[in-house]
Amino acid sequence: MEVDIKTLMLLFFILFLMLSIWKIWAFLPNKRLKDDDKTQESEKKLMRLMLKVIEKKDTVPTVEELFLAMKKDKTFDSKLFWRFNSNRLKHLLNSYYINNPGTTSIKGISQKLALSL
């Protein structure tokens, strides 16, 4: 039985393609990490913390002041939220604005919280 070069090339291509797919699949993360802060539960924790910090402030904080106040709060879990930064806070604020159409700023959130008391 004589095998021509095209058949050998096709067989090796298929073999190495299967090997490559297996290697990619083997190294993809399959389990949820313990410190994964992208889950809905952790988003809710951050949202509650943000609202609590805004509610405690006497004046309306800027984004940077809010960020620092959240990091200094005693309920802030620095091990879970080790990736928390000001961009993440801005994303959290935008998420709040989308879910609560009447608010467009931290001042609006503060006023809404004051009215709910």
Contact map, one row per residue, 1 for C-alpha under 8 A:
111000000000000000000000000000000000000000000000000000000000000000000000000000000000000000000000000000000000000000000
111100000000000000000000000000000000000000000000000000000000000000000000000000000000000000000000000000000000000000000
111110110000000000000000000000000000000000000000000000000000000000000000000000000000000000000000000000000000000000000
011111110000000000000000000000000000000000000000000000000000000000000000000000000000000000000000000000000000000000000
001111111000000000000000000000000000000000000000000000000000000000000000000000000000000000000000000000000000000000000
000111111100000000000000000000000000000000000000000000000000000000000000000000000000000000000000000000000000000000000
001111111110000000000000000000000000000000000000000000000000000000000000000000000000000000000000000000000000000000000
001111111111000000000000000000000000000000000000000000000000000000000000000000000000000000000000000000000000000000000
000011111111100000000000000000000000000000000000000000000000000000000000000000000000000000000000000000000000000000000
000001111111110000000000000000000000000000000000000000000000000000000000000000000000000000000000000000000000000000000
000000111111111000000000000000000000000000000000000000000000000000000000000000000000000000000000000000000000000000000
000000011111111100000000000000000000000000000000000000000000000000000000000000000000000000000000000000000000000000000
000000001111111110000000000000000000000000000000000000000000000000000000000000000000000000000000000000000000000000000
000000000111111111000000000000000000000000000000000000000000000000000000000000000000000000000000000000000000000000000
000000000011111111100000000000000000000000000000000000000000000000000000000000000000000000000000000000000000000000000
000000000001111111110000000000000000000000000000000000000000000000000000000000000000000000000000000000000000000000000
000000000000111111111000000000000000000000000000000000000000000000000000000000000000000000000000000000000000000000000
000000000000011111111100000000000000000000000000000000000000000000000000000000000000000000000000000000000000000000000
000000000000001111111110000000000000000000000000000000000000000000000000000000000000000000000000000000000000000000000
000000000000000111111111000000000000000000000000000000000000000000000000000000000000000000000000000000000000000000000
000000000000000011111111100000000000000000000000000000000000000000000000000000000000000000000000000000000000000000000
000000000000000001111111110000000000000000000000000000000000000000000000000000000000000000000000000000000000000000000
000000000000000000111111111000000000000000000000000000000000000000000000000000000000000000000000000000000000000000000
000000000000000000011111111100000000000000000000000000000000000000000000000000000000000000000000000000000000000000000
000000000000000000001111111100000000000000000000000000000000000000000000000000000000000000000000000000000000000000000
000000000000000000000111111100000000000000000000000000000000000000000000000000000000000000000000000000000000000000000
000000000000000000000011111110000000000000000000000000000000000000000000000000000000000000000000000000000000000000000
000000000000000000000001111111000000000000000000000000000000000000000000000000000000000000000000000000000000000000000
000000000000000000000000001111110000000000000000000000000000000000000000000000000000000000000000000000000000000000000
000000000000000000000000000111110000000000000000000000000000000000000000000000000000000000000000000000000000000000000
000000000000000000000000000011111000000000000000000000000000000000000000000000000000000000000000000000000000000000000
000000000000000000000000000011111101000000000000000000000000000000000000000000000000000000000000000000000000000000000
000000000000000000000000000000111111000000000000000000000000000000000000000000000000000000000000000000000000000000000
000000000000000000000000000000011111000000000000000000000000000000000000000000000000000000000000000000000000000000000
000000000000000000000000000000001111100000000000000000000000000000000000000000111000000000000000000000000000000000000
000000000000000000000000000000011111111000000000000000000000000000000000000000010000000000000000000000000000000000000
000000000000000000000000000000000011111001100000000000000000000000000000000000011010000000000000000000000000000000000
000000000000000000000000000000000001111101100000000000000000000000000000000000000000000000000000000000000000000000000
000000000000000000000000000000000001111111100000000000000000000000000000000000000000000000000000000000000000000000000
000000000000000000000000000000000000011111110000000000000000000000000000000000000000000000000000000000000000000000000
000000000000000000000000000000000000001111111000000000000000000000000000000000000000000000000000000000000000000000000
000000000000000000000000000000000000111111111100000000000000000000000000000000000000000000000000000000000000000000000
000000000000000000000000000000000000111111111110000000000000000000000000000000000000000000010000000000000000000000000
000000000000000000000000000000000000000111111111000000000000000000000000000000000000000000000000000000000000000000000
000000000000000000000000000000000000000011111111100000000000000000000000000000000000000000000000000000000000000000000
000000000000000000000000000000000000000001111111110000000000000000000000000000000000000000010000000000000000000000000
000000000000000000000000000000000000000000111111111000000000000000000000000000000000000000010000000000000000000000000
000000000000000000000000000000000000000000011111111100000000000000000000000000000000000000000000000000000000000000000
000000000000000000000000000000000000000000001111111110000000000000000100001100000000000000000000000000000000000000000
000000000000000000000000000000000000000000000111111111000000000001000100000000000000000000000000000000000000000000000
000000000000000000000000000000000000000000000011111111100000000000000000000000000000000000000000000000000000000000000
000000000000000000000000000000000000000000000001111111110000000000000000000000000000000000000000000000000000000000000
000000000000000000000000000000000000000000000000111111111000000001001100100000000000000000000000000000000000000000000
000000000000000000000000000000000000000000000000011111111001100001000000000000000000000000000000000000000100110000000
000000000000000000000000000000000000000000000000001111111100000000000000000000000000000000000000000000000000010011000
000000000000000000000000000000000000000000000000000111111100000000000000000000000000000000000000000000000000000000000
000000000000000000000000000000000000000000000000000011111111100000000000000000000000000000000000000000000000000000000
000000000000000000000000000000000000000000000000000000111111000000000000000000000000000000000000000000000000000000000
000000000000000000000000000000000000000000000000000000001111100000000000000000000000000000000000000000000000000000000
000000000000000000000000000000000000000000000000000001001111110000000000000000000000000000000000000000000110010000000
000000000000000000000000000000000000000000000000000001001011111111000000000000000000000000000000000000000100000000000
000000000000000000000000000000000000000000000000000000000001111111000000000000000000000000000000000000000100000000000
000000000000000000000000000000000000000000000000000000000000111111100000000000000000010011000000000000000100000000000
000000000000000000000000000000000000000000000000000000000000111111110000000000000000010000000000000000000000000000000
000000000000000000000000000000000000000000000000000000000000111111111000000000000000000000000000000000000000000000000
000000000000000000000000000000000000000000000000010011000000111111111100000000000000000000000000000000000000000000000
000000000000000000000000000000000000000000000000000000000000001111111110000000000000110010000000000000000000000000000
000000000000000000000000000000000000000000000000000000000000000111111111000000000000000000000000000000000000000000000
000000000000000000000000000000000000000000000000000010000000000011111111100000000000000000000000000000000000000000000
000000000000000000000000000000000000000000000000110010000000000001111111100100000000000000000000000000000000000000000
000000000000000000000000000000000000000000000000000000000000000000111111100101000000000000000000000000000000000000000
000000000000000000000000000000000000000000000000000000000000000000011111110100000000000000000000000000000000000000000
000000000000000000000000000000000000000000000000000010000000000000001111111100000000000000000000000000000000000000000
000000000000000000000000000000000000000000000000000000000000000000000001111100000000000000000000000000000000000000000
000000000000000000000000000000000000000000000000100000000000000000000000111110000000000000000000000000000000000000000
000000000000000000000000000000000000000000000000100000000000000000000111111111001000000000000000000000000000000000000
000000000000000000000000000000000000000000000000000000000000000000000000001111111000000000000000000000000000000000000
000000000000000000000000000000000000000000000000000000000000000000000010000111111100000000000000000000000000000000000
000000000000000000000000000000000010000000000000000000000000000000000000000011111100000000000000000000000000000000000
000000000000000000000000000000000011100000000000000000000000000000000000000011111100000000000000000000000000000000000
000000000000000000000000000000000010100000000000000000000000000000000000000111111111000000000000000000000000000000000
000000000000000000000000000000000000000000000000000000000000000000000000000001111111000000000000000000000000000000000
000000000000000000000000000000000000100000000000000000000000000000000000000000001111100000000000000000000000000000000
000000000000000000000000000000000000000000000000000000000000000000000000000000001111110110000000000000000000000000000
000000000000000000000000000000000000000000000000000000000000000000100000000000000011111110000000000000000000000000000
000000000000000000000000000000000000000000000000000000000000001100100000000000000001111111000000000000000000000000000
000000000000000000000000000000000000000000000000000000000000000000000000000000000000111111100000000000000000000000000
000000000000000000000000000000000000000000000000000000000000000000000000000000000001111111110000000000000000000000000
000000000000000000000000000000000000000000000000000000000000001000100000000000000001111111111000000000000000000000000
000000000000000000000000000000000000000000000000000000000000001000000000000000000000011111111100000000000000000000000
000000000000000000000000000000000000000000000000000000000000000000000000000000000000001111111110000000000000000000000
000000000000000000000000000000000000000000100110000000000000000000000000000000000000000111111111000000000000000000000
000000000000000000000000000000000000000000000000000000000000000000000000000000000000000011111111100000000100000000000
000000000000000000000000000000000000000000000000000000000000000000000000000000000000000001111111110000000000000000000
000000000000000000000000000000000000000000000000000000000000000000000000000000000000000000111111111000000000000000000
000000000000000000000000000000000000000000000000000000000000000000000000000000000000000000011111111100000000000000000
000000000000000000000000000000000000000000000000000000000000000000000000000000000000000000001111111111111000000000000
000000000000000000000000000000000000000000000000000000000000000000000000000000000000000000000111111110000000000000000
000000000000000000000000000000000000000000000000000000000000000000000000000000000000000000000011111110000000000000000
000000000000000000000000000000000000000000000000000000000000000000000000000000000000000000000001111111100000000000000
000000000000000000000000000000000000000000000000000000000000000000000000000000000000000000000000111111110000000000000
000000000000000000000000000000000000000000000000000000000000000000000000000000000000000000000000100111110001000000000
000000000000000000000000000000000000000000000000000000000000000000000000000000000000000000000000100111111101100100000
000000000000000000000000000000000000000000000000000000000000000000000000000000000000000000000000100011111101100000000
000000000000000000000000000000000000000000000000000000000000000000000000000000000000000000000000100000111111100000000
000000000000000000000000000000000000000000000000000001000001111000000000000000000000000000001000000000111111110000000
000000000000000000000000000000000000000000000000000000000001000000000000000000000000000000000000000000001111111000000
000000000000000000000000000000000000000000000000000000000000000000000000000000000000000000000000000001111111111100000
000000000000000000000000000000000000000000000000000001000000000000000000000000000000000000000000000000111111111110000
000000000000000000000000000000000000000000000000000001100001000000000000000000000000000000000000000000000111111111000
000000000000000000000000000000000000000000000000000000000000000000000000000000000000000000000000000000000011111111100
000000000000000000000000000000000000000000000000000000000000000000000000000000000000000000000000000000100001111111110
000000000000000000000000000000000000000000000000000000100000000000000000000000000000000000000000000000000000111111111
000000000000000000000000000000000000000000000000000000100000000000000000000000000000000000000000000000000000011111111
000000000000000000000000000000000000000000000000000000000000000000000000000000000000000000000000000000000000001111111
000000000000000000000000000000000000000000000000000000000000000000000000000000000000000000000000000000000000000111111
000000000000000000000000000000000000000000000000000000000000000000000000000000000000000000000000000000000000000011111
